Amino acid sequence: MTTYQRMLEKLWDRFTDEELWIAFGEGTLKIVFILILAGLVIKIGKAGIRNFFHLRSKTPLGFSERRENTLLKLLENVISYVIYFIALINILAVLTFDIKGLIAGAGVVGLAIGFGAQNLVRDVITGFFIIFEDQFSVGDFVRIGQFEGTVEEIGLRTTKIKNWTGELHILPNGSIVEVTNFSVHNSMAVVDVSIAYEENISEAEKVINDLLETLPEKYSEIVVTPQLLGIQNLAASDVVMRIVAETTPMNHWYIARMIRKDIKECLDEHGIEIPFPRLVMYSRSEQEEAVEGKKRERENGGA
């Protein structure tokens, strides 16, 4: 019998061995069972998370819908990754791989990557806490360091902020130290109005107060009736009065512009003057004639 024939005979004996096929069948069933179980666990876990967030949305406490959706997707992805990793480990165990050696090797590789990518790990951890703590959400107007604008996107590694002039700033989450969020609470519009010294201040205050009473009906962004605080400053040529108005978040600039416009029109209707700079110019000849005229008046008076 040749070597080739002996090899074929060994292969035939190997493939006709009942124990081999029984082990193969058991392994296949175990792998299929692991995959089905992993799919069921992921499906049940995602359903449980969705039900949890659905119940939270019905509580009387206020929650940010954007934050809830972000957390929902994040937790669903985490569950999927964890379950699939566990399933992969069990499948490798069924295939008789050395799981302990693989886990130890993965730990060493992960440790090496962690030391080499500390900034990346810091960015991811910071991004998770930004989302989890609801420091700011997509659509909020924030100031982060020297950058100020609307949040376009929040990721686990970077945050994108769009300035009102169109620039898009991409910031690593690990660099975010202090955040000022202008979209959480109501804003305050502050308007200063100048009145001439010659005008009746009490009459001007009455006219302005009557106008302020009508503004909440005119502008839905105004939360409560604006207030005239009184005289803010006695300037060189005018009396400055201050008005404050509480508005919905980030609408104070718009409301301040509208209040200035309405007050200007209202004061014009009532004949109340808003002072403006005046410049009086004299020509040299007119000035000399005025001086000569005064001299002649003094001489005639003395005569």
C-alpha positions as CSV (number, residue, x, y, z in Angstrom):
1,M,0.0,0.0,0.0
2,T,1.4,3.3,-1.0
3,T,1.7,6.4,1.2
4,Y,-1.0,8.2,-0.8
5,Q,-3.4,5.3,-0.2
6,R,-2.6,5.2,3.5
7,M,-3.4,9.0,3.8
8,L,-6.7,8.5,2.1
9,E,-7.5,5.6,4.4
10,K,-6.8,7.7,7.5
11,L,-8.9,10.5,6.1
12,W,-11.7,8.1,5.4
13,D,-11.5,6.6,8.9
14,R,-11.5,10.1,10.3
15,F,-14.5,11.4,8.5
16,T,-16.5,8.2,9.1
17,D,-15.8,8.3,12.8
18,E,-19.2,8.6,14.7
19,E,-17.6,10.5,17.6
20,L,-16.4,13.2,15.3
21,W,-19.8,13.8,13.8
22,I,-21.5,13.7,17.1
23,A,-19.0,16.3,18.5
24,F,-19.5,18.3,15.3
25,G,-23.3,18.2,15.7
26,E,-23.1,19.1,19.3
27,G,-20.8,22.0,18.6
28,T,-23.0,23.3,15.8
29,L,-26.1,23.1,18.0
30,K,-24.2,24.9,20.8
31,I,-23.1,27.7,18.5
32,V,-26.6,28.1,17.0
33,F,-28.1,28.1,20.6
34,I,-25.5,30.7,21.7
35,L,-26.4,33.0,18.7
36,I,-30.2,32.6,19.3
37,L,-29.8,33.2,23.0
38,A,-27.6,36.3,22.3
39,G,-30.2,37.7,19.9
40,L,-33.0,37.2,22.4
41,V,-31.0,38.8,25.2
42,I,-30.2,41.8,23.1
43,K,-33.8,42.1,22.0
44,I,-35.2,41.8,25.5
45,G,-32.5,44.2,26.8
46,K,-33.3,46.9,24.2
47,A,-37.1,46.5,24.9
48,G,-36.4,46.9,28.6
49,I,-34.4,50.0,28.1
50,R,-37.1,51.5,25.8
51,N,-39.8,50.7,28.3
52,F,-37.7,52.3,31.1
53,F,-37.3,55.5,29.1
54,H,-40.9,55.5,28.1
55,L,-42.0,55.3,31.8
56,R,-39.5,58.1,32.6
57,S,-41.1,60.4,30.0
58,K,-44.5,60.0,31.8
59,T,-43.2,61.1,35.1
60,P,-44.0,64.7,36.3
61,L,-40.3,65.5,36.3
62,G,-39.0,67.3,33.3
63,F,-36.5,65.5,31.0
64,S,-34.8,66.6,27.9
65,E,-36.1,64.6,25.0
66,R,-32.9,65.0,23.0
67,R,-30.9,63.7,26.0
68,E,-33.2,60.8,26.5
69,N,-32.9,59.7,22.8
70,T,-29.1,60.0,22.9
71,L,-28.9,57.9,26.1
72,L,-31.3,55.4,24.7
73,K,-29.2,54.8,21.6
74,L,-26.0,54.7,23.6
75,L,-27.2,52.1,26.0
76,E,-28.7,50.0,23.2
77,N,-25.3,49.9,21.5
78,V,-23.5,49.1,24.8
79,I,-25.8,46.1,25.4
80,S,-25.3,44.9,21.8
81,Y,-21.5,45.1,22.1
82,V,-21.3,43.4,25.5
83,I,-23.6,40.5,24.5
84,Y,-21.9,39.9,21.2
85,F,-18.5,39.8,23.0
86,I,-19.8,37.3,25.5
87,A,-21.3,35.2,22.6
88,L,-18.0,35.3,20.7
89,I,-16.1,34.1,23.8
90,N,-18.5,31.2,24.2
91,I,-18.3,30.2,20.5
92,L,-14.5,30.2,20.7
93,A,-14.7,28.0,23.8
94,V,-17.0,25.6,21.8
95,L,-14.4,25.5,19.1
96,T,-11.8,24.4,21.7
97,F,-9.7,27.7,21.6
98,D,-7.7,28.6,24.6
99,I,-10.0,31.3,26.0
100,K,-7.8,32.2,28.9
101,G,-4.9,32.9,26.6
102,L,-7.0,35.0,24.3
103,I,-8.4,37.1,27.1
104,A,-4.9,37.6,28.6
105,G,-3.5,38.6,25.2
106,A,-6.5,40.9,24.6
107,G,-5.9,42.5,28.0
108,V,-2.2,43.2,27.3
109,V,-3.0,44.6,23.8
110,G,-5.8,46.8,25.3
111,L,-3.4,48.0,28.0
112,A,-0.8,49.0,25.4
113,I,-3.4,50.8,23.3
114,G,-4.7,52.6,26.4
115,F,-1.2,53.9,27.3
116,G,-0.7,55.0,23.7
117,A,-4.1,56.7,23.3
118,Q,-4.7,58.3,26.6
119,N,-6.2,61.4,25.0
120,L,-8.7,59.2,23.0
121,V,-9.7,57.4,26.2
122,R,-10.2,60.7,28.0
123,D,-12.3,62.1,25.1
124,V,-14.6,59.1,25.1
125,I,-15.0,59.1,28.9
126,T,-15.7,62.9,29.0
127,G,-18.2,62.5,26.1
128,F,-20.1,59.8,27.9
129,F,-20.4,62.0,31.0
130,I,-21.5,65.1,28.9
131,I,-24.3,63.0,27.5
132,F,-25.2,61.2,30.8
133,E,-25.2,64.4,32.9
134,D,-27.0,66.4,30.2
135,Q,-24.5,69.2,30.3
136,F,-25.8,70.4,26.9
137,S,-27.7,68.9,24.0
138,V,-27.9,69.2,20.3
139,G,-29.5,72.6,19.4
140,D,-28.3,74.3,22.6
141,F,-26.5,77.6,22.5
142,V,-23.3,77.3,24.5
143,R,-20.0,78.9,25.2
144,I,-17.0,76.5,25.6
145,G,-13.7,78.3,26.2
146,Q,-13.3,80.9,23.4
147,F,-15.9,79.3,21.2
148,E,-19.6,80.2,21.2
149,G,-22.4,78.9,19.1
150,T,-25.1,76.3,18.5
151,V,-24.3,72.6,19.2
152,E,-24.6,70.7,16.0
153,E,-23.5,67.3,17.1
154,I,-22.3,65.5,20.3
155,G,-20.2,62.4,19.9
156,L,-18.3,60.2,22.4
157,R,-15.0,61.7,21.1
158,T,-15.8,65.2,19.7
159,T,-18.4,68.0,19.9
160,K,-19.3,70.2,17.0
161,I,-20.3,73.9,17.6
162,K,-21.5,76.1,14.8
163,N,-20.9,79.9,15.2
164,W,-23.5,82.4,14.1
165,T,-21.2,83.4,11.2
166,G,-21.1,79.9,9.9
167,E,-17.8,78.5,11.2
168,L,-18.0,74.9,12.5
169,H,-15.7,74.3,15.5
170,I,-14.8,70.6,16.3
171,L,-13.7,70.2,19.9
172,P,-12.2,67.1,21.5
173,N,-14.4,66.3,24.5
174,G,-11.4,65.9,26.7
175,S,-10.6,69.6,26.2
176,I,-14.0,70.7,27.5
177,V,-13.4,72.1,31.0
178,E,-16.1,74.8,31.5
179,V,-19.4,75.1,29.7
180,T,-21.9,77.9,29.7
181,N,-25.3,76.8,28.5
182,F,-27.6,79.7,27.4
183,S,-30.5,77.4,26.5
184,V,-31.5,75.9,29.8
185,H,-33.2,78.8,31.5
186,N,-35.1,81.9,30.4
187,S,-33.1,84.8,29.1
188,M,-33.3,88.5,30.1
189,A,-33.5,91.3,27.6
190,V,-32.1,94.6,28.9
191,V,-33.0,97.9,27.1
192,D,-31.8,101.4,28.0
193,V,-33.9,104.3,26.9
194,S,-32.6,107.9,26.8
195,I,-34.9,110.9,27.5
196,A,-34.0,114.5,27.2
197,Y,-33.7,116.6,30.3
198,E,-36.3,119.0,29.0
199,E,-39.0,116.3,29.0
200,N,-41.4,115.4,31.8
201,I,-39.8,112.2,33.2
202,S,-43.0,111.1,35.0
203,E,-45.0,111.5,31.8
204,A,-42.4,109.5,29.9
205,E,-42.5,106.7,32.5
206,K,-46.3,106.5,32.2
207,V,-46.1,106.2,28.4
208,I,-43.5,103.5,28.5
209,N,-45.3,101.5,31.2
210,D,-48.5,101.6,29.2
211,L,-46.6,100.3,26.2
212,L,-44.9,97.5,28.2
213,E,-48.3,96.2,29.3
214,T,-49.2,95.4,25.7
215,L,-46.0,93.7,24.7
216,P,-46.7,90.1,26.0
217,E,-49.8,89.9,23.7
218,K,-47.7,91.1,20.8
219,Y,-44.6,88.9,21.3
220,S,-45.1,85.2,22.4
221,E,-41.4,85.1,23.3
222,I,-41.9,87.4,26.3
223,V,-42.6,85.3,29.4
224,V,-43.9,88.0,31.8
225,T,-44.7,91.7,31.4
226,P,-41.5,93.8,31.0
227,Q,-40.6,96.1,33.8
228,L,-39.4,99.7,33.8
229,L,-36.8,99.7,36.6
230,G,-36.5,103.5,36.7
231,I,-33.7,105.9,36.0
232,Q,-30.4,104.1,35.4
233,N,-28.1,107.0,34.8
234,L,-28.0,110.8,34.6
235,A,-25.8,111.4,31.6
236,A,-24.4,114.6,30.3
237,S,-27.3,115.3,27.9
238,D,-29.9,112.7,28.7
239,V,-31.7,110.7,31.4
240,V,-31.2,106.9,30.9
241,M,-34.1,104.6,32.0
242,R,-33.7,100.8,32.0
243,I,-36.2,98.2,31.0
244,V,-35.9,94.4,31.6
245,A,-37.9,91.7,30.0
246,E,-37.8,87.9,30.7
247,T,-37.9,85.9,27.5
248,T,-37.8,82.3,26.4
249,P,-34.2,81.0,26.0
250,M,-32.1,82.7,23.5
251,N,-34.8,85.2,22.4
252,H,-33.5,88.2,24.4
253,W,-31.7,89.7,21.5
254,Y,-34.7,89.7,19.3
255,I,-37.0,91.0,22.0
256,A,-34.6,93.8,22.9
257,R,-34.6,95.0,19.3
258,M,-38.3,94.9,19.1
259,I,-38.7,96.8,22.4
260,R,-36.4,99.6,21.1
261,K,-38.4,99.9,18.0
262,D,-41.7,100.0,19.7
263,I,-40.5,102.6,22.3
264,K,-39.1,104.8,19.6
265,E,-42.4,104.8,17.8
266,C,-44.4,105.3,21.0
267,L,-42.3,108.3,22.2
268,D,-42.5,109.9,18.8
269,E,-46.3,109.6,18.9
270,H,-46.5,111.3,22.2
271,G,-44.0,114.0,21.3
272,I,-41.3,112.9,23.8
273,E,-37.9,113.7,22.5
274,I,-35.1,111.2,22.5
275,P,-31.9,113.3,22.7
276,F,-29.3,113.1,20.0
277,P,-25.9,114.8,19.6
278,R,-26.0,118.3,18.1
279,L,-23.1,120.1,16.6
280,V,-23.1,123.9,16.2
281,M,-20.6,125.4,13.7
282,Y,-19.6,129.0,13.3
283,S,-17.6,130.5,10.5
284,R,-14.7,132.7,11.3
285,S,-16.3,135.8,9.7
286,E,-19.5,135.3,11.7
287,Q,-17.6,134.9,14.9
288,E,-15.6,138.2,14.2
289,E,-18.9,140.0,13.4
290,A,-20.4,138.7,16.7
291,V,-17.4,140.0,18.6
292,E,-17.5,143.4,16.9
293,G,-21.2,143.6,17.6
294,K,-20.7,143.0,21.3
295,K,-18.0,145.7,21.4
296,R,-20.3,148.2,19.8
297,E,-23.1,147.3,22.2
298,R,-20.8,147.9,25.2
299,E,-19.5,151.2,23.7
300,N,-23.1,152.5,23.0
301,G,-24.1,151.4,26.5
302,G,-21.2,153.3,28.0
303,A,-22.0,156.4,26.0
